Amino acid sequence: MQNNKRQFGFETRMLHAGHIPDAITGARAVPIYQTTSYVFDNTDYAAQLFELKQYGNIYTRINNPTTAVFEERVASLENGTGAVATASGMAAQFITMMTLLEPGDEIVASAHLYGGTVTQFTHTFKKLSVKVHFVDPTQLDTWAAAITPKTRALYGETIGNPKGSILDISALANLAHSKRIPLIVDNTFATPYLCRPLDFGADIVVHSATKFIGGHGTSIAGVIVESGKFDYSHFRTIADPSPSYHDLKFYETFGHYGFLMKARAETLRDTGGCLSPFNAFMLIQGLETLSVRMDRHVSNAKLIAQFLHDHPRVAWVAYAGLPDSPYHDLAQTYMPKGPGAVFTFGLKAGNPRQAGQQFIESLHLFSHLANVGDARSLVIHPASTTHQQLSDEELRAGGVGPEMIRLSIGLETAEDLLWDLDQALSAISE
Amino acid sequence: MGPGSSLVCDIRMNSVLPPELQAKYQDPNRIRRILADTRTIAIVGLSKDSQRPSYFVGSYLKYEGYQVIPVNPTADEILGERAYPDLLSVPGPVDLVDIFRPPAACVEIVQQAIQKQAKAVWMQLRIINLEAAQLAEDAGLEVIIDRCIKMEHGRYNGSLHWVGMNTELVTARKARRYF
């Protein structure tokens, strides 16, 4: 009873937050509750659960005890008030937006986003009458200029995909709050170990947990984390009586849990984008070693970025960890441990499209595939794969050229990765 | 289910009180003791409207086994329990007075709680009246401020965790239900 003031560190919470060993079995590892549904105590309890007057397990599309460990653990690591896990990162951002927005609303988003996000925002949101204005994330004025009375949120990636631009989170949070709208940050590339956007004023964090959080490349997943600090009292979708919940006012009733309760009990329930308990278990295994892995990812990435920077067949390297990067100072502010392990570089070649092909075909250790954040090193040529749905205009706005190669640096022996890149660069014909 | 033994971790989020007042009025071990020792809870300002926050809290506490006494001058009965216009009209003893009234109303409610010989006073989220708190403390009552009794109960019985919230509880000890 003497000391109830201990603030446990990040690594301790990676292993323990969100899981108290079970009272009956004492199971030390998190058990997999592979069940769709849960027996109610009695009819009164069931009614209370369905009215959200009790917190409890109803149906795995809404919540699950294994998934809850993953959710609380990520919330703890991000310094958030809670979390909602989703089937994928795309589902995380979709559920976030469908909780916040109504037809006719607008958002202002960074143009330096994952191609799939740009497609979702541009085309799927258009069907829902939501308009997204894309702006150069490095120019604060362009964000301010794009905000209209219909704007309901700002959106960006901590480390912009694919150019490695670093979001000025504090400045954007101040801008958003001056308009009484939330700032949503996709923190996939940084992970909460390298950067915690909520600490810098962001209101909602979304992740593709498929990437570094899992780390093993086995499971697709997403998660939404909220700070609990944003005042939604004027925000219609969160504050007004909800017709799909007996006119429940989520913000008045649940306060700092209001957004997340609505995201779970309404949007997750209605869109069906829940995480499977088995995948939640896999992600928990990943979280337990997050800091150790990220330190190695970053140290390997720094070595490789410098190597490429000095290589005669490389035109440019877009990694904010390099001293001459225009984003180096912002990276120091927001992620002093290092700006992740995913970055792009440009080949110096007469025919960059062909050179890109030759380079990728010559690699031995880098896996050619459409993912990042695996324990293994990965490579892709965005113009012909992840960004191929984008028009030329969208490609240019996203900063993707035909010479661009994206790397996700894994945990292999650094010298082996350098060797592989060097021999593949040498294989490019003049 | 929550941690079985005393808490060694800090619980700090979601309060507007400064750290020194959080230490004074939100001590986790005191909160758990109040939740464990309390049997009868008078909820002052409990609404008749089933979609108001106070009703959510009242119905939760009743289901969890507490005797809930509604205090509301505009109602005869809430949650199937007889309602009273003020604390002094409640016939039997009251362990805990849970307040859902504006801060300005708190001094008078605390005076009545002292007269009723209640053991503790709980001011719900953002209902902050330090003068009323001091009055209660001087009379030997325990005081909790700027916390929700439903959320706190859910934190320590494990149910808040089931909806993905950050309970801030970190322990490797086996769970045991405390109340």
Interface residues (C-beta under 8 A of the other chain):
Chain A: M1 N3 N4 K5 R6 Q7 F8 T12 R13 H16 A17 G18 I20 P21 D22 A23 G26 D44 Y45 Q48 E51 L52 K53 Q54 Y55 G56 N57 N63 P65 T67 A68 E71 E72 A75 S76 G80 T81 G82 A83 V84 A85 G228 P241 H246 D247 L248 K249 E252 T253 G255 H256 Y257 L260 M261 R264
Chain B: M1 G2 P3 G4 S6 L7 V8 C9 D10 I11 M13 N14 A23 D27 P28 N29 S50 Q51 R52 P53 F56 S59 Y60 Y63 L125 C148 M151 G154 G158 S159 L160 H161 W162 V163 G164 M165 N166 T167 E168 L169 V170 T171 A172 R173 K174 A175 R176 R177
